[in-house]
Amino acid sequence: MMSSSTANSAPPPPGVYVPAVIFVDENEELDIPAIKAHVLRLAKGGVTGILVQGSNGEAQHLSHDERKQAIRVTRETLNENGFEHVLVIAGTGGQSTKETKKLCADAREAGASHALVLTPGVWPTQMTKERILKFHRDVADVSPIPTMIYNFPVVTAGLNLDSDIIAELGKHPNIVGTKLSCADIGKLHRLTSTLPTSKFATFPGSSSVYLQGLVSGSAGIIGALPNVAPKAHAELYRLWKEGKLQEAEKLQALLGHADWELQKLGSIAGIKAVVSKHFGYGATHVRGPLTPRDLEAAGPAATVKLEELIAFEKSL
């Protein structure tokens, strides 16, 4: 039976979305004060929404109860500080259809407005087009909140949904968007020119192609780098909307270089190391098997563009 929400499901509005890292302490337990501080800085930085339990949020390392707690803490922190308008999107990918349905229900209960659903990747050779379509449709049929397709081949054993599959899924009344962490601009442009933006929001998943995505009709960005520099990403969006393409291109170059440095630092561990060093909260701890990143050991050459971006961020 279809969810009652499917008749009028709407995509998240265009803008800057950040898959927030989730801080933990030395015992790998959730560091609630640091999580709240991070959420608040992102909201003050002008983000449109916060994705809880994206890949950068270590979703696969959390129990179901911890996932619900992180969503709830994020929503409550926003509400308590006058940011009720900032959306909370929840990553709800599980390795079975049953688990994913449960995670979508949990997300709604904890305060999320949309769910971002990763395709199961444990059995990649058995995930045929028909099974991928059925999985996402079965989840969307019963999800109490609109769902979005999360395409990230790196964490799904190489499964890379093409534009035909995503466009077909986009016809479902409760599937309202996609995050393309494959960063394929050709795929993005095919989707934006096939599905109406009033029904389906297409986001690149990397700041390296943020402006390029906007040129191709994207809804903005859902990317890791806004964890470090939310204001800079909001600034690029403003420049784009005002038609200041030359200035936007200059800022995009900085974002692209900084994003590449962050990837080389290990993304999750790198974000935590950079944020805790520059913004006064959190620590570098991650859940195993990941390991913390030592910026001093990496050397100053590893963060030249990140340092430049942070200086720009703090000037805004």
Residue, then its C-alpha position, 0 to 999 in steps of 0.5 A: m500500500m502506498s504512503s498517504s504522502t505520495a499524492n503531494s510529495a515535493p522535492p527539497p528546495p534548491g540550495v546548499y545541503v551538507p552531509a554532516v559529520i558526526f562527532v564521537d569521543e575517545n570511546e567512539e560514543l556520540d559527542i552530543p555537544a560537538i554535534k550540536a555545535h557543528v549543526l549550529r555553525l552550519a545553520k548560521g553558515g546559511v545551509t538550506g538543509i543538513l543531511v544526517q547519516g550520509s556517508n560522511g555521517e558514518a551511517q554504516h557505523l551507527s546502530h538504529d537507535e544512534r541514527k534516530q538520536a542523531i536525527r533528533v538532536t539535529r532537528e531539535t538543535l535547529n528548532e531551539n535556535g531559530f532555524e526551523h526552516v532548515l531541513v533535515i534529510a536522513g540517510t536511510g540506506g540499509q542492506s535489505t528492503k525491510e531494513t530500509k523501510k524501517l529506517c525511513a519510518d525511524a527518520r520521520e519519527a525523529g524529525a526528518s523531512h526527506a530520506l536519501v536511500l542508498t542502493p544495497g551493495v552487498w550482492p552487486t552482481q545480483m542487483t539487476k536493473e529490475r531489482i534496483l527499480k523494485f527496491h527503490r519503488d518498494v521503499a518509496d511506496v511505504s515511506p512516510i516521507p519522500t525519498m531520494i536516490y543516492n548514487f555513490p558507487v564507491v560505497t555500493a561495490g561499484l553499482n552506478l545507477d545510470s540516468d535511465i534508471i534514475a529517470e524511471l524512478g523519478k516518475h514515482p510520486n514519492i521519489v523526489g530527487t537524487k544525489l549524484s556522488c558519481a559527480d557525472i555532469g552528463k548524467l546530471h544534465r540528462l536528468t534535469s532536462t528530463l524530469p521537471t524541477s518542480k517534481f525532482a531535484t538533482f544534486p551533484g554530490s561533490s563541490s568539485v562540480y558545484l557550479q558546473g551542476l548549476v549551469s546544467g540545471s541542478a538544485g544546488i549541492i549536497g557535498a562534504l566540503p560545506n562541513v568546512a565552509p558553508k558560507a562559501h558555498a552559500e556565497l557561490y549560490r548567491l553569485w550564480k543567482e545574481g548572474k555574476l558568473q566570473e566571480a562564481e568561476k573564481l570561487q568554484a576553482l578554490l572549492g574544487h582545489a580544496d575539495w580535492e585536498l579534503q578527499k586526499l585527507g580521507s574525507i570523514a577523518g579529514i573533515k573532523a581534523v580540519v573542523s576541530k582545528h579551525f572552529g573550536y569544537g569536536a575532535t578527530h575521533v572516528r569509529g573503527p576501522l577508520t582512523p583519525r587524520d593527523l594534519e601535522a603529519a600530513g604537512p602544510a602542503a596538504t592543506v594549502k587550498l583548504e587554508e585559503l578557503i577557511a580564511f575566505e569563509k571566516s571573512l564572510 
